[in-house]
């Protein structure tokens, strides 16, 4: 939430006022000015939210349980696999690291592309 909020706070108010002076409606100003300028912050907030959700361990175990296919997150699946088969746990851990690296690379490419414009 903080990343998205920061993205909106960094949008210069003068730019939004200029759009309003040029005759843009509130929705049009938001869609064409505010949202594109705040998009890197929104995306970084979403990525942080995803990372937090994927890594959540304690709350899931304590409140939702560890029900396979329903409340099982990847860390819980790794913990369950470690109890029976270490190779499966390592494979799941590598899969989680690859997924995290993929998300980070895509986010870097996206933000680098946005900054070049």
ABEGO torsion letter per residue (X at the ends): XAAAAAAAAABBAAAAAAAAAAGBBAAAAAAAAAAAAAAAAAAAAAAAAAAAAAABAAAAAAAAEBBBGAABBAAAAAAAAAAABAAAAAAAAAAAAAAAAAAAAAAAAAAAAAAAX
